[in-house]
Amino acid sequence: MTALYTKLDNFFNCCNVPLSIIDLNSNFLYERNLNKLSKDTLIDLNIVDKIAKNNINLPQEIQSGHLKIVAIPFANNNKNSATFLLLGPFTTSLKENESLYYINCEKGLNYFIKLLKLFLSYKNTCSYEKISDVSPIIKESLDYVHKNYAKQITINDICDKFKINKCYFCCMFKKETGQTFINYLNNYKIERSKDLLKNTNMTLLDISLEVGFNNQSYYSTIFKKYTNMTPQEYRETALYA
């Protein structure tokens, strides 16, 4: 969780907004700028119950009078272990309580949400280039991915090229990199596409094809799976970050 907390700290240092992580037992696992009033407000609102009544796998915007909280799910492997990142509480009225964080427009809140997603989706891309302590065959397969990710690479292609048993390769790859081959490949493609989203005016279709996806729809689905935002949201947020 250290890497996650570092990202959240960076976001907080940038925006100074109330930020916390809460589980379904109302335990606060992380908090920044969450004063006693803000924390009591979340508890009094039964925020966990409100989240659980809806789809816990989707971001939620919860409003009560002049108060607003955004809940972003993560680590939801099952309902009992779900945790949520909370942005807020905010007040939309200075007259109500000056001790709560004030946001004067919906546009400002949307910007914070997009920026937070950008921080959470950021990865050190160099780590994809410099995985160390792997066997020669895994290193060769990684090098092959880095050079050919724009093509339609499959596990069978890798195994045929390096004449290795598929089951053995998959087990070895997961053991030495901590990821499945498909997960690594998709991650790498998404990271490469981020560079194109930020630094070019290419269409989403052209970008999806450029990094080796068959179509824009599938690319967008995978992008959102790994970053919790769409390619267009990432592009728009990156312009102002």
C-alpha positions, -999 to +999 in steps of 0.1 A: +000+000+000+030+023+004+030+032-033-007+040-032-002+062-001+026+081-019+003+088-048-024+100-025+001+122-006+012+137-038-024+145-048-031+160-014+000+182-015-012+194-049-049+200-040-051+200-001-086+184-003-100+161+024-090+125+015-095+092+032-097+055+027-125+036+045-135-001+046-170-015+050-165-017+088-161+021+089-124+018+097-103+047+084-072+032+068-058+065+056-067+102+060-054+136+051-070+170+059-098+151+077-105+171+108-127+159+136-158+176+122-153+160+087-147+126+102-178+129+125-198+141+094-189+109+075-198+087+104-231+106+111-241+103+074-236+065+077-214+068+046-206+031+045-243+021+045-250+046+017-221+032-004-231-004+003-267+002-009-255+010-044-231-008-067-199-009-047-178-014-079-187+020-093-178+055-083-205+072-063-214+108-056-233+111-023-251+143-013-269+153+018-282+188+019-252+211+013-227+182+018-211+162-009-188+131-008-173+112-037-165+075-031-142+057-055-139+019-051-108-001-052-095-034-039-130-048-043-122-084-047-153-093-028-180-073-010-166-082+025-131-068+017-141-037-003-124-004+005-132+031-008-113+062-014-134+092-002-130+127-015-146+151+009-168+159+027-173+192+009-198+219+015-214+238-013-225+266+010-201+288+030-230+299+052-235+264+065-202+256+080-169+273+075-150+244+090-157+221+061-139+222+028-157+245+004-161+239-034-181+266-051-190+248-084-195+213-099-168+220-124-142+223-096-152+190-081-151+172-114-116+186-119-105+172-086-119+138-094-102+136-128-069+148-113-071+122-085-077+095-111-047+107-130-025+105-099-038+070-091-032+058-127+003+071-129+030+045-131+067+047-133+070+034-169+107+028-164+098-002-143+085-018-174+118-013-191+141-024-162+127-055-145+158-071-130+166-105-115+147-125-142+159-155-161+173-151-196+141-164-213+119-140-194+142-111-202+141-120-239+103-122-238+101-088-221+125-073-247+103-089-274+072-072-260+089-038-258+099-040-295+067-056-308+038-045-285+021-027-315+016-061-332-009-087-322+013-106-298+000-138-282+015-162-256+017-188-284+038-164-304+062-161-275+064-198-268+069-207-305+096-181-309+116-192-278+106-229-281+092-232-246+062-250-231+033-227-227+023-238-192+059-236-180+063-201-195+031-187-180+041-200-145+077-187-148+065-153-161+041-148-132+066-160-107+094-137-119+074-105-128+045-107-104+021-104-133+005-126-159+018-122-194-014-107-207-016-083-178+019-072-184+013-068-221-018-048-217-002-026-190+027-019-213+004-009-242-017+014-220+015+031-207+027+037-243-008+050-253-006+075-225+024+092-241+004+095-273-027+109-255-006+135-238+018+145-266-001+140-299-034+150-315-039+114-328-075+101-326-084+074-301-088+050-330-054+057-344-038+054-309-056+021-302-042+007-335-008+022-329-003+003-296-017-030-309-054-031-300-078-044-326-104-016-321-111+016-301-138+001-280-117-027-266-088-003-261-111+021-241-123-009-220-088-020-211-077+016-205-105+022-180-098-012-163-062-003-156-066+035-149-102+039-137-107+066-164-114+067-201-087+076-226-105+109-233-107+117-196-070+110-192-062+132-222-083+161-209-069+158-174-033+156-186-037+189-204-043+207-172-022+187-148 
